[in-house]
């Protein structure tokens, strides 16, 4: 679709907007799947954090699309994942852009009147799970997230990868995502304060962005670790560069997903693909992804006693981790590949182009567990 480094605007079939400067889970999801969508139709990226494998649309090029009807299509797809992106799509459509609006909903909670107002004006809605679909006040196609199995993969030698970090002990246990109460960061730290003194071969890392409004919350967590004498064994690494995050999955052996509230939980897929032993609260898609006791372990939401009890068997017997991790990767490869996700998303695009709409909440659910 490019010639001399420029986009052939007439050929553009779909625009994938990413209208948030701060890197987030939604951005990570978008980056994972956008290049594969671009391999199946003429899709472009609009906004920061563009991944390799998909062309970037400038603001000027976006304006030019108003006067460039798509070849062979009555309209282009505008695939939003946030309220701001839905709103901009509606504004552009009102200004005469030939767009069909698609929205992906990952949230598992009641939506605001404003969000419902926007969703009602979409041409099709995708939900990342049946639970997410139940919170959408209109039919939605269920398409589960997928993960890049080439990027998120186990290391050749996990012990050597961990040793290179300089962290104490022999094994790493981590939690990934923004450091805040919603993500259960405090539950993870408390569980580590209870367990690390019993298992000196382990150290814990917390990988994720700390926003200004959560700085005091994080200070309290650091104070809790210090009071337990564990400042050297509970490390807050902050937000890491995008390309570094997959390395941390290969360095650690256990990943803990302690969320109280979650949309889907892409870190589950990433950790399992990297053959970590995953312990997760029953939030987001955890129950959909993890077969408790076989491909990982589940714990109740907001229950630090139960969370610590679910983590401890892997710390007590780390020789079990490779077996659990290998089964986890098989599960992800079978049901949560990004190739399957991209195929199903583009199938929604095609139904929209054909004027068939998005179907019901249980249609196109080939990604069922």
C-alpha positions in Angstrom: 0.0 0.0 0.0 3.0 2.3 0.0 5.0 3.8 -2.8 8.2 5.7 -2.2 7.5 5.5 1.5 4.1 7.1 1.2 0.7 5.5 1.9 -1.7 5.0 -1.0 -4.6 6.6 0.7 -7.1 5.3 -1.9 -6.2 1.8 -0.8 -6.7 2.3 2.9 -9.5 -0.1 4.1 -9.2 0.3 7.9 -7.8 2.8 10.4 -6.6 1.6 13.8 -6.5 4.6 16.1 -4.4 4.7 19.3 -5.2 8.0 21.0 -3.4 7.6 24.3 0.1 9.0 24.9 0.7 6.9 28.0 1.5 3.3 27.2 -1.3 1.0 28.5 -2.8 -2.5 28.3 -5.1 -1.3 25.6 -2.1 0.0 23.6 -0.3 -3.3 24.1 -3.3 -5.2 22.8 -3.5 -2.9 19.8 0.2 -3.2 19.0 -0.1 -7.0 19.2 -2.8 -7.4 16.7 -2.6 -4.4 14.4 0.3 -5.8 12.2 -1.6 -9.0 11.6 -4.8 -7.1 10.7 -2.6 -5.1 8.2 -1.6 -8.5 6.7 -5.2 -9.3 6.0 -6.5 -6.0 4.8 -5.1 -2.6 4.0 -5.0 -1.2 7.5 -3.1 1.7 8.9 -2.2 3.0 12.4 -3.1 6.5 13.7 -1.4 7.7 16.8 1.7 7.0 19.0 3.4 3.7 19.7 3.0 2.3 16.2 4.4 -1.2 16.0 6.4 -2.6 13.1 4.4 -4.2 10.4 1.7 -1.6 9.9 2.0 1.8 8.1 1.4 5.0 10.1 -1.2 7.5 9.1 -0.3 11.2 9.8 -2.8 13.8 10.8 -2.5 15.4 7.4 -3.1 12.0 5.7 -6.2 11.5 8.0 -7.6 14.8 6.7 -6.9 13.8 3.2 -9.0 10.6 3.6 -12.0 12.8 3.7 -11.6 13.5 0.0 -10.3 10.0 -1.0 -13.0 7.4 -1.2 -11.7 3.8 -0.7 -11.2 1.6 -3.7 -13.7 -1.1 -3.9 -15.4 -0.3 -0.6 -18.3 1.8 0.4 -16.6 2.8 3.6 -13.4 2.3 5.6 -13.3 0.7 9.0 -12.5 2.9 12.1 -11.7 0.4 14.8 -11.8 2.1 18.3 -10.9 0.7 21.7 -11.5 3.8 23.8 -14.2 6.4 24.3 -12.0 9.1 22.8 -11.5 6.9 19.7 -15.3 6.2 19.3 -16.0 10.0 19.7 -13.4 10.9 17.1 -14.8 8.3 14.7 -18.3 9.8 15.1 -17.0 13.3 14.5 -15.2 12.3 11.4 -18.2 10.4 10.1 -20.3 13.6 10.8 -17.8 15.6 8.7 -18.4 13.4 5.7 -15.6 10.7 6.1 -16.8 7.4 4.7 -16.4 5.3 7.8 -17.9 2.3 9.4 -17.2 2.3 13.2 -16.2 -0.8 15.1 -15.6 -0.8 18.9 -13.8 -3.5 21.0 -15.1 -3.7 24.6 -12.9 -5.4 27.2 -14.4 -4.1 30.4 -16.3 -6.3 32.8 -18.3 -3.7 34.6 -21.4 -1.5 34.0 -20.7 1.2 31.5 -21.5 4.9 31.9 -24.4 6.5 30.1 -21.8 8.4 28.0 -20.1 5.1 26.9 -23.4 3.5 26.1 -24.3 6.5 24.1 -21.2 6.1 22.0 -21.5 2.3 21.7 -25.0 2.6 20.5 -23.7 4.5 17.5 -21.1 2.0 16.4 -21.7 -0.2 13.3 -20.4 -3.2 15.1 -19.1 -4.2 18.5 -16.6 -6.8 19.5 -16.3 -8.1 23.1 -13.2 -9.8 24.4 -15.2 -12.4 26.4 -18.8 -13.5 27.0 -18.6 -11.7 30.3 -17.5 -8.4 28.6 -20.3 -8.9 26.1 -22.8 -9.1 28.9 -22.0 -5.5 29.9 -22.7 -4.2 26.4 -26.3 -3.1 25.8 -26.4 -4.4 22.3 -25.2 -7.5 20.4 -21.5 -8.0 20.3 -19.2 -10.6 18.6 -17.0 -12.4 21.1 -13.3 -12.5 20.1 -10.8 -13.5 22.6 -7.4 -11.8 22.7 -4.3 -13.5 21.3 -0.6 -13.2 22.0 2.5 -13.3 19.9 4.0 -16.7 20.5 7.3 -15.7 18.8 7.8 -12.7 21.1 6.5 -14.2 24.3 8.4 -17.5 24.5 10.4 -19.4 27.1 14.2 -18.9 27.3 16.8 -21.5 26.5 18.1 -21.2 30.0 15.9 -19.5 32.5 18.4 -19.9 35.4 21.0 -18.0 33.4 18.5 -15.3 32.3 17.6 -14.7 36.0 21.2 -14.8 37.2 22.0 -12.0 34.7 19.6 -9.7 36.4 21.8 -9.5 39.5 18.8 -10.1 41.8 19.3 -12.3 44.8 18.3 -15.9 44.9 17.7 -18.3 42.1 14.1 -17.7 41.0 12.0 -14.6 40.2 8.3 -14.0 40.9 6.7 -11.0 39.2 3.6 -9.0 38.7 3.1 -6.9 35.5 0.9 -3.9 34.8 0.2 -0.5 36.2 1.0 -0.3 39.9 -2.3 0.5 41.6 -5.0 -0.9 43.8 -7.2 -2.1 40.9 -4.4 -4.3 39.8 -3.9 -5.8 43.2 -0.4 -4.5 43.6 -0.8 -4.3 47.4 -2.1 -7.9 47.5 1.1 -9.0 45.7 3.4 -7.1 48.0 1.6 -8.4 51.1 1.8 -12.0 49.8 5.5 -11.6 49.2 6.1 -10.2 52.6 4.6 -13.4 54.0 6.3 -15.8 51.7 9.7 -14.5 50.8 11.1 -15.0 54.4 10.2 -18.7 54.1 11.7 -19.1 50.6 15.2 -17.5 50.4 15.8 -18.6 46.8 13.1 -16.2 45.5 13.0 -12.5 44.8 10.0 -10.5 43.6 9.8 -7.8 40.9 6.9 -5.4 40.2 7.0 -4.2 36.5 4.7 -1.4 35.6 4.0 2.3 35.4 3.4 4.4 38.5 1.1 7.4 37.9 1.3 10.6 39.9 -2.0 9.9 41.6 -0.7 6.5 42.8 2.7 7.7 44.1 1.6 7.6 47.7 0.1 4.2 47.3 3.4 2.9 45.9 5.3 4.6 48.7 3.2 2.7 51.2 4.0 -0.6 49.4 7.7 0.2 49.5 7.4 1.0 53.2 5.7 -2.4 53.8 8.6 -4.2 52.1 11.1 -2.2 54.0 9.4 -2.9 57.3 9.6 -6.6 56.5 13.3 -6.3 55.8 12.7 -7.2 52.1 13.6 -4.0 50.2 16.4 -6.0 48.3 14.1 -8.8 47.5 11.0 -6.9 46.5 12.0 -4.6 43.6 9.9 -1.9 42.0 11.2 -1.7 38.5 8.7 0.9 37.2 7.7 1.2 33.6 10.1 -0.7 31.3 10.7 0.0 27.6 8.3 -2.0 25.4 11.0 -4.3 24.0 12.2 -5.1 27.5 9.0 -6.5 28.9 9.1 -9.9 27.1 12.6 -10.4 28.6 11.3 -10.1 32.1 8.8 -13.0 31.5 11.8 -15.1 30.4 13.8 -14.0 33.5 11.1 -14.9 36.1 9.6 -18.3 36.8 6.2 -17.3 38.4 3.8 -14.5 37.4 1.1 -13.3 39.7 -2.0 -11.7 38.4 -3.7 -10.2 41.5 -6.3 -7.8 39.9 -9.4 -6.8 41.7 -11.0 -5.5 38.5 -9.8 -6.3 35.0 -10.9 -6.2 31.4 -9.3 -9.2 30.0 -5.7 -9.5 31.3 -3.3 -9.8 28.5 -0.4 -10.4 30.9 -2.0 -13.8 31.6 -1.5 -14.8 28.0 2.0 -13.3 27.8 3.2 -15.1 31.0 1.7 -18.4 30.0 3.2 -18.2 26.6 6.6 -17.7 28.2 6.0 -20.8 30.3 5.7 -19.1 33.6 3.6 -20.7 36.4 0.7 -18.2 36.7 -1.3 -17.6 39.8 -4.3 -15.4 39.1 -7.3 -14.0 40.9 -10.7 -14.8 39.3 -10.8 -11.4 37.5 -10.9 -10.6 33.8 -10.5 -13.7 31.7 -8.5 -15.7 34.2 -11.1 -18.4 34.6 -11.5 -18.6 30.8 -7.7 -18.9 30.2 -6.5 -21.0 33.2 -7.4 -24.6 34.0 -7.0 -24.4 37.7 -4.2 -26.8 38.9 -3.3 -27.8 35.3 -2.2 -24.7 33.4 -2.0 -22.4 36.4 -3.7 -21.6 39.6 -6.7 -19.5 40.5 -7.5 -17.6 43.7 -10.5 -15.5 44.9 -10.5 -11.8 44.2 -9.2 -9.5 47.0 -8.2 -12.3 49.4 -4.5 -12.1 50.3 -4.6 -15.2 52.4 -6.0 -17.3 49.5 -3.6 -15.6 47.1 -0.6 -16.5 49.2 -1.8 -20.0 49.6 -2.1 -20.4 45.9 1.4 -19.1 45.3 3.2 -21.0 48.0 3.1 -24.5 46.4 5.2 -23.3 43.4 7.7 -21.6 45.7 7.9 -24.7 47.9 8.5 -27.0 44.9 10.0 -24.9 42.0 10.9 -28.1 40.2 7.1 -28.3 39.2 7.2 -24.9 37.4 8.5 -26.1 34.1 5.8 -28.7 33.8 3.0 -26.2 34.6 4.6 -23.7 32.3 4.8 -26.1 29.4 1.2 -27.0 29.7 0.3 -23.3 29.9 2.1 -22.5 26.6 0.3 -25.4 24.9 -3.0 -24.0 26.1 -2.2 -20.5 24.7 -0.9 -21.8 21.4 -4.1 -23.8 20.9 -6.7 -21.2 21.8 -5.2 -17.8 22.2 -2.9 -17.1 19.2 -3.0 -13.7 17.7 -3.4 -15.2 14.2 -6.8 -16.6 15.2 -7.7 -13.2 16.8 -6.8 -11.3 13.6 -8.8 -13.7 11.4 -11.9 -13.2 13.5 -11.5 -9.4 13.7 -11.2 -9.1 9.9 -14.2 -11.4 9.5 -16.2 -8.7 11.5 -14.8 -6.0 9.2 -16.0 -8.0 6.1 -19.5 -8.5 7.6 -19.7 -4.7 8.2 -18.5 -4.0 4.6 -21.1 -6.4 3.3 -23.8 -4.7 5.4 -24.5 -7.7 7.6 -23.6 -6.1 10.9 -21.7 -7.7 13.7 -24.0 -10.6 14.6 -25.0 -11.8 18.0 -23.0 -12.1 21.2 -22.3 -15.8 20.6 -21.5 -15.6 16.9 -17.9 -15.7 15.7 -16.9 -17.2 19.0 -14.4 -19.7 17.6 -12.1 -18.6 20.4 -14.2 -20.3 23.1 -12.3 -22.1 25.8 
